[in-house]
Structure formats: structure tokens, C-alpha cells
Amino acid sequence: MTSSRDWSMPGTSICYAHLGRLHMQPYFASDGTEYSAWCSPTNTLTDYLQVEFASLKTVVAVSTQGRVQSPAGPTNSFYTKSYLVRYSNDGVTWTDVMESSSPKVFPGNTDRETVVTNTLPTPVVTKYIRVVPQSWSVSVCLRIDILGCDTTAPSCTTNQFLINGPYGVDNSSMTSSRDWSVPGVSVCPAFVGRLHMQPFYGSDGTEYSSWAPPSNTLTDYLQVEFTSLKTVVAVLTQGRAQSTRYPHLDMYTTSYLVRYSDDGAVWTDVMESNAAKVFPGNTDRDTVVTNYLPSPVTMKFIRIVPQSWHSNVCLRIDVLGCDANETGTLSESVNSTRFGTLWGYAGVANAAIPTNNITLNTTRKSKVDCVSLCSLTEQCLIVSFEKTTNLCVGYRITHLIGSFTPGDRNTTPGDNATLYFNYDYATNLGFTSELQSGVSYKISNSRKTQMEAESECQSLNAILIIIYYISQVTQLQNVLLDSPTHMNDVGLFVSGYYDGSNYVDSMGVAVGNRFWELGQPDTNFLCVILTPKGYLKSHDCTDSLYFICSLL
């Protein structure tokens, strides 16, 4: 690991390149000097952190953090907010990672500790790689890792969600070692273990919101059988979905093994350093955690085997990868647009889908055909497909996601129209860090009135964020407290206004009392802000404040 320049004191480099390793923790020299990240001595657009590999590698993604929090400087918040990626085979001639004929500016960190992983538009084969910061908080600082494999390993030119995307599996293809059951009824069946699955209810009122076994063991697993051999590059996980019925159940898997098989009989662990790799799981129930495999693996079956958990083993999952014999057919079938090709599950829809904001309404032969049509349709950002009628409906708005559940309590999500969302769209517009079940947010860099803020969000096909869950507030509060720009501000505009009798969000739903600061809302003011302390508070709509947009 080398760099253009290191942050130094007279005679001593205190932020040299090898400190720029992901998850590097602070350590101290005998003179008390702290070492905790790579940083450049001044903020420029030309400095870089560089890695030379031992041999040619296929690189698929870059992960970053900022300068680690340490006892010596707990209030310093140094991190890189955006960067370029360059690669070379000889360390002399460099090429930018491109998108739409321009160097791609990757969204970086929004705090110093959270790992942000960016997948390259197309894997690159390289001996050297450079991360070149383009914007930052306070100062350029980086801790990084590179995800990929030896060039002899299988790879994917286009990744897809292999469980929940348009090429995904039916409910019957998801099985498990055991399901949590009450007499005669499985209440946590395997098919409910889909990423972004929202709670739904049986005819007897039983809630279904994730896969879970009846007890916590190291041998239970959630298994998926693919329709054909797949090359798998990454696994994504969540815990049990938060629900209105059980809002305080906090259950998730904190680590797991990955096993794979070609026949469902002989199983192999994903390995690292000659041992079964234990992947870090979730730290809350809703945030999506993505783990790339040390090298892509070809398989017909995959098992996720929990090894540790919070309260109880609970899982919602998806897998990134491609057909093992991929020749570009995936990217041709689901057409590449300016928004990208990563379409995935976004919930289920009942017969009450609203008719406004529809961009297409037709029948198609398959869900792949339906998603392809949406990809080619201007402003089609979310699409539903009903497999019994082949009805394909596309929308120009995105906040439908997660708002639909089966209308008939005797049906399952597989019986309803499946919603798909273009997840690349969020990344390309700079939306980051999924909150509750798919909600991606973007905090503004300029102050506006609430009416102006709503208009700017709408220009992104987004809305001012609607606060549904305590987990959203907690995670946003952590971001605000770690941001020098926002931590000392009165708050940021979110969705909500006083209609003369009650506070309601932009969907017309009353804003719950549990979110309000003590003594709030104050009906002398007409709009709502989220404070850095994690409460909602009413505020003057004409004040100019930062604000939070939400795509989903």
C-alpha cells in the first residue's frame, strides 16, 4: 500500500498508507503519536491511496471508511465523501473506472465508521488500483478494502439479485432446516426470508415477517435452490422486519457461514485462510449488510448458517451474482439504462395499487419482460408484475415500496403482484445507506424552505422522508451527530405538516406521538423537522434548513 503523500509531522509520517486498511484500529507510538488511517497533508483532488496486488486480480467493488474514532480525538470527523477509482497493469499508465463515457464518481462515506461498499459498473482486471478522493468532511482520510478474486476465478459482467430479482426463485425454492411454528402452523417459513420482506398476516392474525428456527442453534440454516448453476459474488442480510404489532422485537443474525452445493447432498464451506469464513452479519434488524465472498463461487444451492444472533436467529436474505454460463444475456434481457440494471424485490402489491403516476400499464409474458419494458420507459422507476394475469404496471414514483401488503389475509406474497425497484437508481443519484427495509436517504447540502425542499426531492422522483420507524430515527440521528454540518443545527425538514386538526405526513397519515419531542407538536408552527437528538419537532415552514429526501 502506497500513496501520493502522507500526513506528516517533522520527520514522522503519522498517516501513512498501510494504515488505510478497512477496520484498522488506532495504535500509539512510544512518543504518544496516534496512527489510525491514511490521510493526505492537504485536501486536493489529486492525492490517492494505492494498492499493488501480488498478481492480476478481478476487482468488483471498493469498500471505504473514514478516520477511526479514537480516545485521542473522539470529536474529529474525517472521512472521504466521494472518490474516483483508477487502475493499471504496470503502475505507469492509469485508466479511470468509467460510466456513461465519464469517470465515475463513487459516493463515499457519510460518517467515519460505517463501511460503504460500491460495486464497479463492470469488473476490471488489474495489478494496481488507486482510490482518488474528490470530496471530504474536514480532511481526506481513508481506510479501504478491495473486493474481487484471482483472474482465474469465475466472475460476473453484470450482477443481479438471484433470489428476489426478476430472475429470482419461487417460494418453493426456499427451504430451511426448521421453521419456527405454533401448533399446526409455520409462522416463520423460509420464503418469508426474502430481503425487504414486509410483515403480512394470516387469516388467524398470525404475523409473518422473516425466517426463523424454533430455537437458536449453530446447525440451522436458510437454503435456496437456484433454477440453474449460478456464480455468486455476495450475500445480503437483514433481521426480522419491524412491525406495528411487535414494534419492540429486535431479532437479527450477527454472524453466519455460507455453504454451497451442486447437488444438495455434498456441501462446501466458503473458506478464507484455510478456515470456514465467518461473515459479519447485522447490527440491527433492518439495515442491509452486504458481504462479498473472498472469490466468486459457482453453485446450484446456497445455505446461510447463523453462528451468532441478537435475541433470536432471524434472517431476510438475497444473493448477488449471475448465470454461471453468462455471456451478456442478463444485461441484454434487462436493458441497461442511465439508471443501471440492478432490479430487485421491493414488496408485494394488492388490488389497491393507485392509478396516478403510472408510466406503463400492459401485459407481458414474464417478470423479466416486464422489468425490461420498464427499463426502456422514461421515468419508470418501480414496476409490479402479477404472474396470474401477466399484468405489468410501471410508476414514476418510488415511495410505493414497502407500502403494500396482501389484501387477502389468506394469501401469501407469492400470490400478489411483486414489486421491483431499480436499486442502481438510488446509488447513481447519491442516495446512501438503506434504512428500514429499503429506504435510501439523501441529506441536502443546501438550505431551503420546506416547500423548496419538497420541490427538490420531487425533481429526484423522491419525497421528503416519511418517518415510519424508530430504527430510522436512530440511524439518522447517528449520521447527524457525526456530521459537523448538521450536529449543531436546529434540525432538518422531513415529511409532515399541520392540516388544522392534526399533523400528517405527505401520504396523509397522522404522525405518531411516539416520535415527538416532549411538549411537541407545537401547533403554532406548521411543518416538521428531525432534530439531531432524534426527535420530531414542529417548525416554521418558511425557515431555511437542510432536509432529507427519501427514494423509497
ZAMARGU-4260 file (C-alpha; in steps of 0.2 Angstrom, whole numbers, plus 5000, padded with zeros to 4 digits):
<rodrens>
0) 5000/5000/5000 | 5007/5017/4995 | 5000/5034/4992 | 5004/5051/4984 | 5008/5059/5000
5) 5006/5055/5019 | 5001/5067/5033 | 5017/5070/5042 | 5024/5080/5057 | 5043/5085/5056
10) 5052/5069/5052 | 5037/5057/5055 | 5023/5051/5044 | 5008/5049/5055 | 4995/5044/5042
15) 5005/5033/5030 | 4997/5021/5018 | 4997/5005/5026 | 4985/5012/5040 | 4972/5014/5026
20) 4966/4996/5029 | 4947/4993/5032 | 4943/4992/5051 | 4961/4997/5056 | 4960/5002/5074
25) 4971/5016/5082 | 4988/5012/5090 | 5001/5023/5098 | 5020/5025/5096 | 5031/5027/5111
30) 5030/5046/5109 | 5011/5046/5110 | 5009/5048/5091 | 4992/5041/5086 | 4991/5030/5070
35) 4973/5027/5064 | 4970/5030/5045 | 4979/5036/5029 | 4976/5055/5027 | 4984/5067/5015
40) 4993/5083/5022 | 4981/5094/5012 | 4965/5092/5003 | 4967/5091/4985 | 4959/5082/4970
45) 4975/5073/4965 | 4980/5063/4981 | 4977/5045/4981 | 4979/5029/4991 | 4986/5015/4980
50) 4987/4996/4982 | 4998/4984/4972 | 4992/4966/4971 | 5004/4951/4971 | 4996/4946/4954
55) 4982/4951/4942 | 4965/4952/4951 | 4947/4954/4945 | 4941/4969/4955 | 4922/4970/4958
60) 4920/4983/4972 | 4928/4995/4984 | 4924/4997/5002 | 4928/5013/5012 | 4928/5020/5030
65) 4935/5037/5037 | 4947/5040/5051 | 4943/5029/5065 | 4936/5036/5081 | 4949/5036/5095
70) 4951/5041/5113 | 4964/5055/5107 | 4951/5063/5096 | 4933/5057/5098 | 4925/5073/5090
75) 4936/5073/5074 | 4925/5068/5060 | 4937/5065/5045 | 4931/5055/5030 | 4930/5054/5011
80) 4913/5058/5004 | 4916/5054/4986 | 4931/5047/4975 | 4937/5041/4958 | 4944/5023/4955
85) 4959/5021/4944 | 4968/5005/4939 | 4984/5000/4930 | 4993/4984/4925 | 5011/4992/4926
90) 5009/5006/4939 | 5013/5019/4925 | 4998/5020/4913 | 4981/5023/4923 | 4963/5021/4917
95) 4948/5028/4926 | 4933/5017/4930 | 4920/5024/4918 | 4901/5026/4917 | 4891/5034/4903
100) 4908/5039/4895 | 4914/5049/4910 | 4925/5044/4925 | 4913/5038/4938 | 4912/5047/4955
105) 4908/5035/4968 | 4898/5040/4984 | 4909/5038/4999 | 4906/5039/5017 | 4893/5050/5027
110) 4902/5046/5044 | 4919/5040/5049 | 4915/5022/5054 | 4901/5015/5043 | 4908/5004/5029
115) 4902/5009/5012 | 4904/4997/4998 | 4902/5002/4979 | 4901/4989/4966 | 4911/4994/4950
120) 4899/4996/4934 | 4910/4982/4926 | 4923/4971/4935 | 4941/4976/4930 | 4956/4966/4929
125) 4971/4975/4936 | 4988/4974/4945 | 4986/4991/4954 | 4971/5001/4960 | 4970/5019/4966
130) 4956/5027/4976 | 4957/5046/4972 | 4946/5057/4984 | 4935/5070/4977 | 4926/5077/4992
135) 4928/5075/5010 | 4922/5080/5028 | 4936/5091/5037 | 4950/5082/5029 | 4954/5067/5016
140) 4956/5051/5026 | 4953/5033/5021 | 4953/5016/5026 | 4949/5004/5012 | 4947/4986/5006
145) 4945/4979/4988 | 4933/4965/4984 | 4937/4953/4970 | 4947/4937/4966 | 4961/4930/4956
150) 4958/4932/4937 | 4957/4913/4936 | 4941/4913/4946 | 4923/4914/4939 | 4917/4932/4938
155) 4901/4941/4933 | 4900/4955/4920 | 4883/4960/4927 | 4877/4956/4944 | 4858/4953/4948
160) 4848/4949/4964 | 4847/4930/4961 | 4833/4926/4975 | 4822/4942/4974 | 4826/4950/4957
165) 4817/4947/4940 | 4827/4931/4938 | 4824/4926/4956 | 4817/4910/4963 | 4799/4905/4968
170) 4794/4902/4986 | 4795/4883/4984 | 4814/4885/4981 | 4817/4892/4998 | 4818/4879/5012
175) 4826/4878/5029 | 4832/4866/5042 | 4817/4870/5053 | 4804/4884/5054 | 4798/4892/5070
180) 4780/4885/5072 | 4765/4886/5083 | 4754/4870/5083 | 4750/4866/5065 | 4756/4882/5058
185) 4774/4888/5052 | 4775/4906/5057 | 4792/4909/5051 | 4793/4899/5034 | 4809/4900/5023
190) 4800/4910/5009 | 4797/4925/5021 | 4816/4926/5022 | 4817/4937/5007 | 4827/4954/5008
195) 4815/4968/5011 | 4800/4957/5015 | 4787/4967/5025 | 4776/4959/5038 | 4759/4951/5032
200) 4746/4942/5042 | 4737/4925/5040 | 4718/4923/5042 | 4720/4920/5060 | 4730/4935/5063
205) 4747/4927/5063 | 4761/4938/5058 | 4774/4933/5045 | 4790/4944/5044 | 4806/4934/5042
210) 4813/4916/5043 | 4817/4910/5060 | 4821/4892/5068 | 4811/4887/5083 | 4827/4888/5094
215) 4844/4895/5092 | 4857/4883/5086 | 4873/4883/5076 | 4866/4870/5064 | 4850/4878/5057
220) 4851/4886/5040 | 4841/4895/5027 | 4843/4887/5010 | 4840/4892/4992 | 4840/4881/4976
225) 4843/4891/4960 | 4835/4886/4944 | 4852/4883/4936 | 4871/4885/4941 | 4875/4902/4947
230) 4890/4912/4950 | 4888/4920/4967 | 4898/4935/4972 | 4890/4942/4988 | 4876/4939/5001
235) 4865/4952/5008 | 4856/4950/5025 | 4843/4959/5037 | 4835/4953/5053 | 4816/4952/5057
240) 4806/4966/5050 | 4799/4979/5062 | 4780/4978/5063 | 4766/4988/5071 | 4761/4973/5080
245) 4778/4969/5088 | 4787/4986/5087 | 4800/4981/5100 | 4805/4964/5094 | 4823/4966/5090
250) 4830/4950/5082 | 4844/4948/5069 | 4859/4937/5065 | 4876/4944/5069 | 4887/4932/5060
255) 4885/4917/5048 | 4893/4904/5037 | 4890/4902/5019 | 4889/4884/5012 | 4886/4879/4994
260) 4882/4863/4984 | 4880/4857/4966 | 4868/4843/4971 | 4860/4847/4988 | 4869/4832/4996
265) 4888/4837/4997 | 4891/4854/5005 | 4907/4865/5005 | 4910/4880/5016 | 4916/4896/5009
270) 4934/4897/5015 | 4947/4910/5019 | 4964/4907/5026 | 4961/4888/5026 | 4946/4890/5038
275) 4927/4892/5035 | 4924/4911/5034 | 4913/4918/5047 | 4904/4933/5039 | 4899/4948/5050
280) 4880/4950/5050 | 4868/4963/5056 | 4869/4976/5070 | 4851/4980/5069 | 4835/4972/5062
285) 4833/4982/5046 | 4849/4989/5039 | 4855/4979/5024 | 4873/4972/5027 | 4882/4966/5011
290) 4896/4953/5012 | 4906/4949/4996 | 4914/4932/4995 | 4933/4930/4995 | 4931/4924/4977
295) 4915/4921/4967 | 4908/4903/4969 | 4898/4893/4956 | 4884/4883/4964 | 4866/4877/4962
300) 4862/4878/4981 | 4867/4890/4995 | 4864/4889/5013 | 4866/4903/5026 | 4871/4896/5043
305) 4869/4908/5058 | 4883/4907/5070 | 4878/4921/5082 | 4862/4932/5085 | 4854/4945/5094
310) 4839/4938/5104 | 4834/4925/5091 | 4841/4919/5074 | 4831/4929/5061 | 4835/4931/5043
315) 4830/4940/5027 | 4842/4937/5013 | 4847/4940/4995 | 4862/4935/4984 | 4871/4944/4971
320) 4878/4935/4955 | 4874/4929/4938 | 4871/4914/4927 | 4887/4903/4928 | 4887/4902/4909
325) 4884/4921/4907 | 4888/4928/4890 | 4880/4945/4892 | 4862/4938/4891 | 4857/4946/4908
330) 4862/4963/4903 | 4854/4962/4886 | 4837/4955/4893 | 4835/4968/4907 | 4841/4983/4897
335) 4854/4994/4903 | 4848/5012/4906 | 4855/5028/4913 | 4849/5021/4930 | 4858/5004/4929
340) 4852/4986/4929 | 4851/4981/4947 | 4832/4977/4949 | 4827/4969/4965 | 4812/4964/4976
345) 4803/4979/4984 | 4787/4971/4992 | 4770/4965/4986 | 4755/4974/4979 | 4737/4971/4981
350) 4722/4976/4970 | 4723/4994/4978 | 4738/5000/4968 | 4735/5018/4964 | 4732/5023/4946
355) 4741/5040/4947 | 4759/5042/4941 | 4758/5027/4930 | 4770/5026/4916 | 4765/5010/4908
360) 4750/4998/4910 | 4751/4982/4899 | 4753/4963/4899 | 4769/4955/4897 | 4775/4937/4895
365) 4786/4936/4911 | 4793/4947/4925 | 4809/4948/4916 | 4800/4955/4901 | 4790/4967/4912
370) 4806/4974/4920 | 4814/4976/4903 | 4800/4986/4897 | 4801/4997/4912 | 4820/4999/4909
375) 4816/5006/4892 | 4802/5018/4898 | 4806/5036/4903 | 4804/5039/4921 | 4798/5021/4925
380) 4807/5018/4942 | 4796/5004/4950 | 4786/4991/4942 | 4774/4977/4948 | 4770/4961/4939
385) 4755/4950/4943 | 4760/4932/4937 | 4742/4926/4936 | 4736/4939/4924 | 4753/4944/4917
390) 4749/4962/4921 | 4764/4974/4921 | 4762/4991/4929 | 4776/5004/4930 | 4777/5020/4940
395) 4787/5036/4940 | 4787/5037/4959 | 4797/5026/4971 | 4789/5028/4988 | 4777/5014/4984
400) 4790/5002/4991 | 4786/4993/5007 | 4768/5001/5007 | 4759/4986/5000 | 4754/4970/5009
405) 4742/4957/5003 | 4724/4962/5004 | 4718/4945/5007 | 4723/4938/5023 | 4723/4920/5016
410) 4736/4924/5003 | 4755/4925/5003 | 4766/4937/4995 | 4769/4925/4981 | 4750/4926/4977
415) 4751/4945/4974 | 4759/4957/4961 | 4778/4958/4965 | 4785/4975/4965 | 4803/4978/4958
420) 4814/4993/4960 | 4829/4999/4951 | 4842/4999/4965 | 4855/5007/4954 | 4845/5022/4953
425) 4847/5027/4971 | 4866/5025/4970 | 4868/5035/4954 | 4859/5050/4962 | 4869/5049/4978
430) 4857/5041/4989 | 4865/5031/5003 | 4863/5019/5017 | 4847/5010/5017 | 4837/5012/5032
435) 4821/5002/5036 | 4818/4989/5023 | 4824/4998/5008 | 4823/5016/5012 | 4838/5026/5005
440) 4840/5043/5010 | 4850/5059/5004 | 4854/5073/5016 | 4854/5090/5007 | 4870/5101/5006
445) 4860/5117/5005 | 4846/5125/5015 | 4829/5128/5008 | 4811/5131/5015 | 4800/5116/5016
450) 4791/5120/5000 | 4808/5122/4991 | 4814/5106/4999 | 4799/5096/4993 | 4801/5103/4976
455) 4820/5097/4975 | 4815/5080/4982 | 4802/5078/4968 | 4815/5083/4955 | 4824/5067/4960
460) 4807/5057/4959 | 4809/5057/4978 | 4799/5064/4993 | 4804/5072/5010 | 4807/5057/5020
465) 4792/5049/5030 | 4797/5044/5047 | 4789/5027/5050 | 4800/5018/5062 | 4811/5021/5077
470) 4825/5012/5069 | 4825/5026/5055 | 4826/5040/5068 | 4840/5031/5077 | 4851/5028/5062
475) 4848/5046/5055 | 4852/5053/5072 | 4869/5044/5072 | 4873/5052/5055 | 4868/5069/5060
480) 4878/5068/5076 | 4894/5063/5066 | 4892/5077/5054 | 4899/5094/5058 | 4887/5102/5046
485) 4872/5096/5054 | 4875/5091/5073 | 4873/5109/5079 | 4859/5114/5068 | 4841/5115/5074
490) 4835/5101/5063 | 4831/5095/5046 | 4815/5096/5037 | 4806/5079/5035 | 4788/5075/5028
495) 4774/5082/5039 | 4763/5097/5041 | 4749/5103/5052 | 4732/5102/5042 | 4722/5112/5055
500) 4717/5097/5066 | 4732/5085/5066 | 4750/5083/5060 | 4751/5072/5044 | 4764/5066/5033
505) 4764/5068/5014 | 4754/5052/5012 | 4740/5060/5023 | 4744/5048/5038 | 4745/5056/5056
510) 4762/5057/5063 | 4763/5046/5078 | 4766/5053/5095 | 4780/5042/5100 | 4792/5052/5089
515) 4789/5069/5095 | 4800/5079/5107 | 4792/5082/5124 | 4779/5096/5123 | 4778/5094/5104
520) 4770/5096/5092 | 4768/5115/5094 | 4753/5120/5083 | 4759/5137/5081 | 4771/5130/5068
525) 4766/5121/5053 | 4780/5109/5047 | 4791/5095/5055 | 4809/5094/5057 | 4820/5079/5064
530) 4832/5086/5077 | 4850/5079/5080 | 4844/5072/5096 | 4832/5061/5087 | 4815/5068/5090
535) 4802/5076/5078 | 4798/5094/5082 | 4786/5107/5073 | 4795/5121/5065 | 4792/5137/5054
540) 4789/5131/5036 | 4797/5147/5029 | 4814/5145/5038 | 4828/5139/5028 | 4835/5122/5034
545) 4844/5106/5027 | 4832/5092/5023 | 4831/5073/5020 | 4825/5066/5004 | 4819/5048/5003
550) 4818/5037/4987 | 4808/5023/4994
</rodrens>
